[in-house]
Amino acid sequence: MSIWVDNTTRLLVQGITGREGRFHTSQCVAYGTSVVAGVTPGKGGQDADGIPVFNSVRQAVAATAANCSMIFVPPPFAGDAILEAIEAEVPLIVAITEGIPVADMMKVKNYLNGSRSRLIGPNCPGIITPGQCKIGIMPGPIHRIGPVGVVSRSGTLTYEVVHQLTMQNIGQTTCVGIGGDPVNGTNFIDCLQAFNQDPATKAIVMVGEIGGSAEEQAAEFIQQQVKKPVVGFIAGLTAPPGRRMGHAGAIISGSSGTAQAKIEAMEKAGITVVKNLGELGETCARSFQGAI
Amino acid sequence: MKIHEYQAKELFSKYGIPIPQGRPAFSVEEARAAATELGTLPVVIKAQIHAGGRGKGGGVKLAHSADEVAAVAGAILGMTLVTHQTGPEGKLVRRLLVEQGLDIAKELYLSMLPDRGTASVVIMASEAGGMDIEQVAATTPEKIVKVQVNPLLGLQGFHCRQLAYGLNLAPELVKKFIPMIGNLYKLFSAYDCSLLEINPLVITKGGDILALDAKVNFDDNALYRHKDILGYRDLDEEDPAEVEASKYNLNYIKMDGNIGNMVNGAGLAMATMDIIKLAGAEPANFLDVGGGASAEMVENGFRIILGDPSVKGVLINIFGGILRCDVLAQGVVEAAKKVDVKVRIVIRMEGTNVDKGREILQASGLNLIVAADLKDAAGKIAKIARA
């Protein structure tokens, strides 16, 4: 079992003919993901490494029954690409693109409400169910099939976390990167809820960072509803206020969004919070004993 | 991107938002000429820096005569202004705004910003103008009126009325306030603002409502569609090393510590800074070379870190995904050969092509300390910090 993606996922790639899109599509195919279509407006009828390319998402879905879209469209056009996928009722949309204007994402987020789509990202590494399906840019080989669900706002930090789990022989059900932008689709709580309901997921690792209050809300949700053990990590204890730390959403505004406040909220909710990233793997091995 | 108050007021003026008469000035002569042109006394002389709290820091002063204008302008220009937002080192004042003085009856607060939680534009207003709004929110939250605008719907009449009545404005002021909110929202949306703040928004004794201050920030991700405001960028307000880094698409933030670090990915970079601190040292910077960094970017990043004289050790932490460890190793070796490295360097690599990367480092003959994992790296960097 897993959440949202597995070996029945039929992927289409928006922006498949671009440099990034083409490269990462080939990596997903190599991992075993079933990539059934690509979309690049104006290039319909061509193929990209043997994958048929369509002019629109609607055409691609009609012709191939794709049920998930991965988006590599450049930032000025990415908001539009997500809207097109929502309009075409693609059930799962994974937007990798970094640098989409906030105003565009605010429109996307409001258009998502009441739609049939779930959006993961943008500005994220994607989602992977080890052994079944990789949708995104994460290195496949660091993952391992197993009982732990991982949710994170970050990219390489997630790889680090997954790597440490795998080194401890702790595999993963599904790893979701929800992205580092201030306005995104799927949030921590959506992932926690799905992991909580997934019988194969026995424990959860949650990786947050400074900015916003999503971690505090997630902590409250965990306290009320999640019975599985959760280990957490928050990046940015040393981040200066008022500065955007790489991710558009990673900023301490005034006194809100600090790592300290998030860690306190998580600890209060009974989550084991790791302070030193180097000890995350060991801590999980200890905390998840008996559960996994 | 941040801009100066006088630049924000230029935009206000274009959008029909009432502001006091004023002129920017870059020298004492220009300040004197500006005051003459305004033709009213007293005038207010305001330091233009990218930080708030200028008045308390002595950067905003009244002048009642032409001579006083020259004296005050001379005193403020070139001063290092320290406010709660500049840090203890302060900021050098290079630009002024000379503005007509007003008879103020009441000070209000107004701001617009994108709210990440609700994906809406939040407009906040308060009768407690001229104060730190966070403090108002903490102590007297009932004094803040807040509306949320769904960007698919846009600003509606009821939003404006809620704000106007929430501020207890007199009927004749409501008539002036509502169109002003409309124009501010137009400006906010047209330019992808990440913050628009007027503190204070003033009501004059003559019954006018004007933006006495103006703070406008823009979403960096949207600047590509606003080429007309790129000229507003003031490089003097930014750290020179950060400006240099941005030329190479490197995400660099200067900090006060002595352990430099270079990492791929923002989250991992922050976590690496935290590890340095936990090991008993202080990070000298944040540097994210990005997921797809080239050997050249790594080299430039390295040069920028080593350009900071307080750096006595560097921790390089790379999780190879898109950025392969052999590419990183090549970049580090090339940079170390070009730059005269006097500090100890700890490298921790993991992921794609890690063995090839370690081989390149070992074969380079450079004095690099290779760490097995993050814990090991932290221990090694702590030793350097203590030395």
Boltz contact constraints between the chains, C-beta under 6 A:
constraints:
  - contact:
      token1: [A, 99]
      token2: [B, 221]
      max_distance: 6.0
  - contact:
      token1: [A, 101]
      token2: [B, 192]
      max_distance: 6.0
  - contact:
      token1: [A, 101]
      token2: [B, 219]
      max_distance: 6.0
  - contact:
      token1: [A, 101]
      token2: [B, 221]
      max_distance: 6.0
  - contact:
      token1: [A, 101]
      token2: [B, 222]
      max_distance: 6.0
  - contact:
      token1: [A, 102]
      token2: [B, 114]
      max_distance: 6.0
  - contact:
      token1: [A, 102]
      token2: [B, 219]
      max_distance: 6.0
  - contact:
      token1: [A, 103]
      token2: [B, 192]
      max_distance: 6.0
  - contact:
      token1: [A, 106]
      token2: [B, 119]
      max_distance: 6.0
  - contact:
      token1: [A, 106]
      token2: [B, 151]
      max_distance: 6.0
  - contact:
      token1: [A, 107]
      token2: [B, 151]
      max_distance: 6.0
  - contact:
      token1: [A, 107]
      token2: [B, 152]
      max_distance: 6.0
  - contact:
      token1: [A, 109]
      token2: [B, 119]
      max_distance: 6.0
  - contact:
      token1: [A, 110]
      token2: [B, 119]
      max_distance: 6.0
  - contact:
      token1: [A, 110]
      token2: [B, 150]
      max_distance: 6.0
  - contact:
      token1: [A, 110]
      token2: [B, 152]
      max_distance: 6.0
  - contact:
      token1: [A, 139]
      token2: [B, 321]
      max_distance: 6.0
  - contact:
      token1: [A, 139]
      token2: [B, 351]
      max_distance: 6.0
  - contact:
      token1: [A, 139]
      token2: [B, 352]
      max_distance: 6.0
  - contact:
      token1: [A, 154]
      token2: [B, 267]
      max_distance: 6.0
  - contact:
      token1: [A, 155]
      token2: [B, 265]
      max_distance: 6.0
  - contact:
      token1: [A, 156]
      token2: [B, 264]
      max_distance: 6.0
  - contact:
      token1: [A, 156]
      token2: [B, 265]
      max_distance: 6.0
  - contact:
      token1: [A, 156]
      token2: [B, 268]
      max_distance: 6.0
  - contact:
      token1: [A, 156]
      token2: [B, 319]
      max_distance: 6.0
  - contact:
      token1: [A, 157]
      token2: [B, 267]
      max_distance: 6.0
  - contact:
      token1: [A, 157]
      token2: [B, 268]
      max_distance: 6.0
  - contact:
      token1: [A, 157]
      token2: [B, 271]
      max_distance: 6.0
  - contact:
      token1: [A, 159]
      token2: [B, 319]
      max_distance: 6.0
  - contact:
      token1: [A, 159]
      token2: [B, 321]
      max_distance: 6.0
  - contact:
      token1: [A, 160]
      token2: [B, 268]
      max_distance: 6.0
  - contact:
      token1: [A, 160]
      token2: [B, 319]
      max_distance: 6.0
  - contact:
      token1: [A, 182]
      token2: [B, 116]
      max_distance: 6.0
  - contact:
      token1: [A, 183]
      token2: [B, 116]
      max_distance: 6.0
  - contact:
      token1: [A, 183]
      token2: [B, 119]
      max_distance: 6.0
  - contact:
      token1: [A, 209]
      token2: [B, 267]
      max_distance: 6.0
  - contact:
      token1: [A, 212]
      token2: [B, 116]
      max_distance: 6.0
  - contact:
      token1: [A, 235]
      token2: [B, 267]
      max_distance: 6.0
  - contact:
      token1: [A, 235]
      token2: [B, 270]
      max_distance: 6.0
  - contact:
      token1: [A, 235]
      token2: [B, 271]
      max_distance: 6.0
  - contact:
      token1: [A, 236]
      token2: [B, 270]
      max_distance: 6.0
  - contact:
      token1: [A, 237]
      token2: [B, 274]
      max_distance: 6.0
  - contact:
      token1: [A, 238]
      token2: [B, 273]
      max_distance: 6.0
  - contact:
      token1: [A, 238]
      token2: [B, 274]
      max_distance: 6.0
  - contact:
      token1: [A, 238]
      token2: [B, 277]
      max_distance: 6.0
  - contact:
      token1: [A, 238]
      token2: [B, 283]
      max_distance: 6.0
  - contact:
      token1: [A, 239]
      token2: [B, 270]
      max_distance: 6.0
  - contact:
      token1: [A, 243]
      token2: [B, 253]
      max_distance: 6.0
  - contact:
      token1: [A, 245]
      token2: [B, 266]
      max_distance: 6.0
  - contact:
      token1: [A, 245]
      token2: [B, 270]
      max_distance: 6.0
  - contact:
      token1: [A, 245]
      token2: [B, 286]
      max_distance: 6.0
  - contact:
      token1: [A, 246]
      token2: [B, 251]
      max_distance: 6.0
  - contact:
      token1: [A, 246]
      token2: [B, 266]
      max_distance: 6.0
  - contact:
      token1: [A, 246]
      token2: [B, 288]
      max_distance: 6.0
  - contact:
      token1: [A, 247]
      token2: [B, 266]
      max_distance: 6.0
  - contact:
      token1: [A, 254]
      token2: [B, 134]
      max_distance: 6.0
  - contact:
      token1: [A, 276]
      token2: [B, 278]
      max_distance: 6.0
  - contact:
      token1: [A, 277]
      token2: [B, 271]
      max_distance: 6.0
  - contact:
      token1: [A, 277]
      token2: [B, 275]
      max_distance: 6.0
  - contact:
      token1: [A, 277]
      token2: [B, 374]
      max_distance: 6.0
  - contact:
      token1: [A, 278]
      token2: [B, 374]
      max_distance: 6.0
  - contact:
      token1: [A, 278]
      token2: [B, 375]
      max_distance: 6.0
  - contact:
      token1: [A, 278]
      token2: [B, 378]
      max_distance: 6.0
